[in-house]
């Protein structure tokens, strides 16, 4: 069967997070390309430069902003723009390998107020969605106000083409378009909610001092007792994202990117049979051992230029500077690993690549590097440390004062090359060297629906350290048939907590969490020390076994085993 797939997303032209990575993975999969006759990426035009970004990555075919009218249905699109009083931009985006997707963006900032009111009324009439509770929230209005015009424009572009046409609501942002699809009841269309997370569960986990230790234990106990989130954590309806996600029960199907997300959807009250596990894919790239060593040498040379020694162990964490990533746990583990390496007379370096700001200019980097030795040393305030970077560096600085064998370096910059990171970085360094050359990649998140990033070094033989709440662990268990694997150390902070009910888990706070983290961090450090390769021969063997494992988890495999079977089940419902 051949599909039209309409991806409703806020990342139609720009990669802002995990959804953009998923879209890249799907669009470049040969299995996806064979099964999908036409792909649409649709969403709001939220920034004035979005049209320019689309032009850079492809071609503008129609725009009420710049006046381009190179499409057969230009008259229909102009009528839609006039009826809703919106701007419409339509074009083609090219992905790596030459695959093309249609992109449709709508700027609804000046939408016809009557059309907006009528849509909200119909959402209430059909689904009970009380938009007046969220009208003051700009993010809510962004997706609600653009939905009808997007749907009508897609209909104009598709014309009379036979289905099945699959509308994928990527997270809450795409739900208004999915709801419009359901209301129109066109038999050619099916709507699926693609849960890359569960918004209310993320907010509870991040906002509670007990974090994942509290939440996942409370949820596990609640599910046994057939309780839902409101029974344990109270009314969630005031949260607009939760209100939209709750309406996914009206969709033909629901995709969960990991086992924790599957359980979180059950915790919302969704029926198990309505949910399909559709894991994310990870890169599977085969390189030679010489290429592996070349990247590792560059990282070690960079450490020597910064610290004066060439480390035996290279540790990395490429991430966003947000609480969900659990960066403090890396330092807890490294405090124990520091002693283990020191006892062996070995050294290590921990590179954290994260930034809360736009890319620093090469001129700013040159000044910071020459005046106070950035990125080994930092100063608070732009162009250096801003926002969450400040607390991250303070924790790393404290670790560095007490460590013996390992030093932590914060590179708060976009990019991983000499132009971005200064003259002490090897001239031929590139971002791919971080993935190819690392010995250990951390990803001990407190909330991580899947966790592609932590597994990216797997195909290059790197040791990956996700937390047990990462959705990727379930995929790994399926592929390895739950057998131990020397390339992955799972940091499990949520088990071995004595509890009798969801209420007893609910009271876990910072004190109890920190006790649990200290206990688990020591075990993780020992597991890492035992898993590190002891020779070049072992490192080369891991390169090959890592590629074989990653090849069983790539996007082609995901499309074959999960994505398209999930679509077929949604259609059959």
N, C-alpha and C positions, 0 to 999 in steps of 0.2 A: 504494500500500500504506500502511496505517495501523499505527503502532507504539505499543507501550508502551515507554518508555525509563526505566530505573532507573539513576540516577546514584549510584554508591557513592563518597562523598566526605566529607572532614572539614569541608567548608564548606557543609553543608546549610542552616544557619540564619545563619551569619556569614561575611562576606567577609574572609578572612584573607590572601589573596594572589591570584595569577594565576588559580587555578581558580575562585574566586568571580566574577572578572570574566568568565571564559569562560561560566559558568553564566548570568550576567546576559545575556550576548550571545545565547546560544542561546534562552533562555526568552522574550526579547523580539523574536525574529526571526519575522516573519509566515510565512516558509517552514517553520520548525520547528513553529510552532503548527498549521499546516494538516496536517502529516504525522504529528504525534504526538498520539494520542488521549488519552494520559495520561502525565504525568511524575511520577516519584518522585525525591526527594532523600533518600538514606538514609545513615546513619553512626552512630558512637558519640555518646552524650550525654556529652561530655567535661567540661562545666562545669555547675554547678548552675543558672546563669542561662539556659541554652539554652532551657528551656521558656518562660521569660518573653520571650526574644527572638522565639521562634516566635509567641507570642501577640501581640506588638507588630506583627509583619509579616503576620499572618493570623488564624488561629483554632486553638485546641486542641480536638480532637474526642475524644481518648482519652488518658488518662494514669493510670498506676498510682501516680504521685507525688501529683498533686492530686485524683485520684478522678473525673475527668471520664470518662463512659462513653457518649458520644453517637455510637456507630457500630454498624452492624448486626452486625459480627463481634466485638463486645466480649468475648463469652464465649471465642471462640477466642484472642484476644489475651491475655486473662487466663490462659488455660491455658498459653500459651507463656511468659508472664512467670513463672508458678509453676514450670514444668518447668525452666527455665534459672536461676531465682532472679535475674531481672533486672528493671529498671524499663523500661517502654515508654512513649514519648510519641509520639502521632500527631496530625497536624494539617494545615492548609492554609497555604501561604505564597503571598502575592500579590506579583507582580512589576510593574514599571512598565508601564502599559498595560492592566493588569487580568488578565493571564494568571496562572493558579493552578497550583501544583504540590503534590502530596502530599509531606509530610515525615514521615519515620519515624526516630526516634532511640532507641537502646538504651543504657542504663546497665548495664554488665556488671561493675562493680567487685566485686560479691559473687556472681559467677557460681557455679553449682553446680560444684564441682571435678571431679566425675566427667564432666560434660558437656564441660568444657574439655579434660580429658585425652583423652577419646575423640575429640574433633575433631582434636586434634594428632596422635593416633595415625593417624587416617584420612588426614590430610594427608601424613604420612610414607609410609603404605602406597600411596597413589595417586600422589604426586608426589615423594617422597623429601625432603620438607621436614623438617629436623631442628630442631624448635622448641626442644628442650632447650638448644641453643646460644644462644638469644636470650631465654629465659624471664625473665631478670633485667632486660630492657629494657622499661620501662613503655609506651613507644610501640608496641612490637610487641604486647604483651598487649592494649592498647586495641582494636586492630583485629581481632586473632584472636578474642578472647573475645566480642565482640559480633556476629560474622559469622553464626553459625548462627541465632541468635534473630531477626536482621534478615531473613534469608532466609525463615524460617518465617512471620514476620509479613507479609512481602510476599505470600507465597502465600495467606495468609488474606485479605488485602485484595483481591487480584486474583481469587480464586475460580477459577471454571472458564473465565474469559475466554480466548478463542483468542489465539494469538500473532500475529506474532512479538513476544516480550518481550526487549528488548535490555538486558543488564546492562553498563553502562560502568564499568570500574574506573578512576577518576581517580587515576592514580599508584599507588604501592605500597599506599597506604592502603585502596584498594578491592579489592585482590587477594584477601584472604581470602573476601570475598563472592563474587567471581568463581570462585574455586576450589570453594567450596561449590556454586555453580550447576553447574559442570562435573561434580562428583561425583554430583549428583542426576540428571543426564542426562534432564531433562524436555524433550521435543522442542519445546516451545513457547519455550524459552529459548536465547539465544545470549549469549556473553560476549566482550567486547572490552576490551583494555587500552588506555587513553588516556594516552599518554606525553607529559606536559607537561614532562618532563625525563627524564634517565637518571641516577639517583641516584649510581651509582658514578662516572660520568664527571664529574658536578659536583664530587664530593669530590676526585677526582684533580686536576682543573683548579684548584680553589680552594686545595688543600693544597700544590701544588707551586709554588716561587718562579718557575718559568718560565711559569706560568698558561697562557693560551690559545696563546701563541706556541709553547710546548712541546707541549701536548696535541694540538692539531689538526694540527700537522705530524707528530707521532708516529702519530696515528691514520690520517692519509692514507697514510703510507708503509706502515703495517701492513696496511691494506685491500688495497693493491696486491699485497702478499705473502701474502694470505689468512691473516693472523694475527688473533687475537682479543685482547681486553683482557688476559687472563691471560698471554698470550705476551709482552706488553710490560711490564705493570705488576704481574704476579704474581697470586697467588690472592686473589680478592675475596669468597670465600664467607663470611668472618667478618662481613661487613656485612649485617645483616638486611634492609635495603631491597633490596640487590642480590639476595639470595636470593629475595625475593618477586617482584621484577621478572623474574628469570630464568624463573620459571614461567609468564610470559605466553605462552610457546611453546605452552601447552596451550589458549589462548584461540582463538576462531574468527577473530579478527583483532586487529591492533595499529594504533592511530592514532599518528602522529608529528606534532607541531605545527609542525615546521620541518625544513628540509633537514639541518642539523647533527644534530638528534635522530634523523632517519632513519639517518644514517651511524653514530651512536653505537649504535643498536640493532643495526645490522649488525656493529659492532665487538664486541657482546655475543655474536654468533653466530647471531642470528635470520636466517631466510631472507628475502631481499628481497621475494619474492612474498607474504609474510605481512603486510607493512607497507604501510599507506596514508598518504599525506601528507594531513593534515587541518589546514590552517592555521587560526590564530585570525583572527577578524574585528577590524576597527577601527571607531571611530565615523565615521559620515558624516553631518554636520550642516551644513545650508546656512544661512549668516547673511549679512547685508548688510555692505557695506564700512563703513558708519557704525558698526555694532556692533563690527566688528573694530577700528576706530580708537578707539572708546570704551574697549575693554578695554586696548588698548596704552597709551592715555593714562593710565589708572589705574595701570598698572605703572610708567610713567615718573614719574608724580606721587609714587608711593610712594618710588621711588629718590631723587627730589629731597628729599623730607621726611627721608630717612635720611642722605643723602650731601651734599646741598647743590647737586647738579647734575642736570639732566634728560638722561639718556643717549640717545645716538643709536641704540644697539643694546641690546636686551634679550635676555639669555641665561638659560635656565632648565634645571633638572634636578629633576624630581619623582621621588623614588625611596626605597628602603629603605636604611638605612646599613649595607650589608653589602659584603663584599669583591668579590662577583661583579659589582657595578655599576660598578667601575673608576673611581670618582670622581677619583682622582689624574690620570687621563688628561685629564679636562676641563681641569684646571689646566695641564697640559703644552701643550695646544692653545691655551688662552687666553693663555699667556705669549707665544706667537708672534703671536696675533691682537691682543694688546695693543699690540705695536709697529706692526703694520699699521694699526690704528685711529689710534694716536698720530701716525703720519706724515701722516695725512689730517686731523688736527685734530679727530678724533671721539672720543667717549667711549662707555663701555658699562657695564652692570651684570650681574652673574651671581647670580641667585637660586637657592639650593639649598634645596629644601623636603624635609626628611627628619627623622625622629626615632626614637630608640631607647627612648623612654619613653612612658608614657600622656600624654594631653593635659594640658598645664600649665593651671592654673586662671587665670581672668582676673585674679585678685588677684596671683598670682605674676608674671604677665606685666607687670602695672602696676608692681610693685616693681622687676623687672629693668630695665624700660624707663626708669624714673625715676632709679634709682641708678647704672646704668653704661651706659645707652644700648643695651640689647638691641634688635634682633638684630645691630646693627653690631658691638658688642663682647660678649664672653661671659666667663663665669667657670666654672671647673671645679667640678662638684658640683651636686646637686639644689638648687633646681628647674631649674637650667640644664644644663650639659653633663654627660652621663652616657654610659658605655659607649663605643661606637664613635664617638659624636659628638665626643669629645675629640680623637682623631687627625684626624678630618675637619676640625675647626676649626683645628688647628695648621697643617695644610697650607694652608688658605685664608688664615690670618693671614700666613704667610710669603709667599704670593703677593701679598697686598695691600701688604706692605711694599716689594715690588720693582716693582710694576706702575705704569704711567704713566696709562693711559687707562681701565682696567677695574677695578672693585672688586667683590669677592665677598662675598655676604651669606648667612649660614647662618640659616635660619628653622627651628629645631628644634622644630616644633610641628605638631600635627594641626589642620587648618583653615587657611583663607586668607581671613580677614575681620577686621574691627576687634575684635570680641569675643574672638577667639582670638589676635590678633597685635598688639594695642596701638593707642594713639591716633594714631600717625603713619601708620597704614594708612588710605587713603581710605575714607570711611564706606560707600560703595556697592560696595566691592570684594567679589568672590566668587571661589570656586575656579575657576570657568569662565573667569575673566579670565586666569588663568595659561596656559590652553590657547589661548584666542582671541588673546591679545595678544602672546605671545612671538614674537621674531624667530627664535630658535634654541633647539631642545630637544636636549640631549645624552642619549646612551644607549650609551656606549662600553664595554659590558660585556665581561668576560672569559668569562662563561658566561650565555647568554640564549637559552633554547629558542625563544622567539618574540620578545617585546618589544612588547606592545601600547602600553605607556605612551609610548615614544619616538615613536610614530607618531600619538598623539592630536592634536597640533597640525596634522597634515597637512591635515585637512579645513578648517582655518581659514587655510591658506596659510603656515604656519610652516615653517621649514627644519629638517628632522629629521636628526640625526647618530647613526645606529646604528653599532655595530661590525660587521665582516663575519661574525662568528660568531652574530649575531642571526638567528633563524629567519625573521623578517619580511623579510629581504633576498631570500630565494628567492621569496616571494610577490610582492614588488615587481618582481623580474626577470620573472616570468610576466606580470604586468599590463602592464609597460612594454615587454615583449619585449626586455629587456636594453638598451634605449636609455637614454642619459644623461638624467637628470631634474634640473631646477634646484631641486627641493624636497627632495631627499635627497642628503646627502653621506655615503658609506659610509667609515668609518675602518677600513682593512684592516691589522691588525697582524700577520697570520699568513702572508702571502705574501712572496715575494722573500727567503726564508730558504734558503740553500744547504744541502741535505741529501741524503744517499744512502740512508738507511734509518731505520726507526723507532728503532733504537738510537742513531743520531747525533742525532735530534731529542730523545730522552729525556734527554740531558745538558744541554739548554738550561736555564739557571738565571736568577737575578735579573739578573745582569750582562748577559747576552745579551739578555734581555727588555727591559731599560731602554735599551739601545742601539737596539733596534728601535723602541721607543716614541718615543724622541726623534726618530728619523728620520721616522716616520710622522706624528707630531704636527705637525711643521712643514708637511708637505704638506696635512694636513687643514685647518690654519689658512688656508693660501692658497686651498684649495678653498672654504672658507666665505666668505672675503672676496670671492671672485669671484662667489659665488652670491647674496650679499645684494642685495636690491632697491635700485636707485639712485634711485627716484622713487615718489611716491604712485601713479602710474599703473601702475607695474610691480608694486607691492605689491597693488593691487586685482586685477590680472590673475592673480597667484599665488593669491589667495583663491579665485578661480573654478576655476583648474586644480587646486588642491589638493582642492577638493570633488569634482571629476570623478574624480580618481585614487582618493580615499578611497571613493567610491561603488562602485568596482570591487573593493573589498576589505572591504566590510561583511559583517555576519553573514548577511544573506540570500544574498549571493553565496557565502559559505563553505558554507552549508547546501546550496545547489543544486549546487555544483561539487565539493565534497569530503566533507562530513559524511554525507549520505544515500547517495551512491555508495559510500562506504566501508562503510557498514552493509550495503548490498546485496551487496557483494563478500564481506563476512564471512559473511552468510547463505548465499551460494552455496558457500562453502568447506565 
